[in-house]
Amino acid sequence: MRILAQAAAAAGLLALAACNNTPAEDVAQNVEMNAENAADALEERADNATTEGTEDALENRAEAVRDAGENKADAIEANDTGH
């Protein structure tokens, strides 16, 4: 349920922020939000893990997914020509 609320809030913020964005900025925001949602899902799984090792692995994976999403979004914005 927490993930659904976060996704709804993120969608609302994206809608407000999208008013003056270039198409590339919109894509970058979507990439970052998708990564954030995937990472949140992994953290939910980590919270329900039955072993500490599994919990740690899932949390590490969530962090890697977030980092990858941010890096990809940054690359998209860096290549934006403003059209």
matplotlib code that plots the C-alpha trace (Angstrom):
import matplotlib.pyplot as plt

x = [0.0, 2.9, 4.3, 0.9, 0.7, 4.3, 3.6, 0.4, 2.3, 5.1, 2.7, 1.1, 4.5, 5.5, 2.4, 3.1, 6.8, 6.2, 4.7, 8.0, 10.1, 11.7, 10.7, 14.1, 13.6, 10.2, 11.8, 14.6, 12.0, 10.1, 13.3, 14.2, 10.6, 10.5, 13.8, 12.6, 9.4, 11.4, 13.8, 10.9, 9.5, 12.9, 13.0, 9.5, 10.8, 13.8, 11.5, 9.8, 13.0, 13.4, 17.2, 19.5, 21.6, 18.6, 17.5, 21.0, 21.2, 17.8, 18.7, 21.9, 20.1, 17.5, 20.4, 22.0, 18.7, 18.2, 21.8, 21.4, 18.1, 19.7, 22.7, 20.5, 18.3, 21.4, 22.8, 19.4, 19.4, 23.0, 22.3, 19.2, 19.3, 16.3, 13.9]
y = [0.0, 2.4, 1.9, 2.7, 5.9, 6.9, 6.2, 8.3, 11.2, 10.9, 10.9, 14.1, 15.7, 14.7, 16.2, 19.5, 19.5, 18.5, 21.9, 23.4, 20.4, 19.3, 15.9, 14.6, 15.9, 14.1, 10.9, 11.3, 11.9, 8.8, 6.7, 7.9, 7.3, 3.8, 3.0, 4.5, 2.4, -0.8, 0.0, 0.6, -2.8, -4.5, -2.8, -4.1, -7.6, -6.9, -6.0, -9.4, -11.4, -14.4, -14.1, -11.3, -12.2, -12.0, -8.7, -7.3, -8.5, -7.0, -3.7, -3.6, -4.4, -1.6, 0.9, -0.2, 0.1, 3.7, 4.6, 3.2, 5.1, 8.3, 7.8, 7.0, 10.0, 12.3, 10.9, 11.6, 15.2, 15.7, 14.7, 17.0, 19.4, 21.3, 20.4]
z = [0.0, 0.8, -2.7, -4.3, -2.3, -3.2, -6.9, -6.8, -5.1, -7.6, -10.5, -9.2, -8.8, -12.3, -13.7, -12.0, -12.9, -16.5, -17.5, -18.6, -19.3, -22.5, -23.8, -22.7, -19.2, -19.1, -20.2, -17.6, -14.8, -15.9, -15.9, -12.4, -11.1, -12.5, -10.9, -7.6, -7.7, -8.5, -5.6, -3.3, -4.2, -3.5, -0.1, 0.7, -0.2, 2.1, 4.9, 4.6, 4.1, 6.3, 6.6, 7.2, 4.2, 1.9, 3.4, 2.9, -0.7, -1.5, 0.1, -1.9, -5.1, -4.3, -3.9, -7.2, -9.0, -7.6, -8.6, -12.1, -12.6, -11.5, -13.7, -16.7, -16.1, -15.7, -19.0, -20.8, -19.5, -20.4, -24.0, -24.2, -27.0, -25.7, -28.5]

ax = plt.figure().add_subplot(projection="3d")
ax.plot(x, y, z, "-o")
ax.set_aspect("equal")
plt.show()
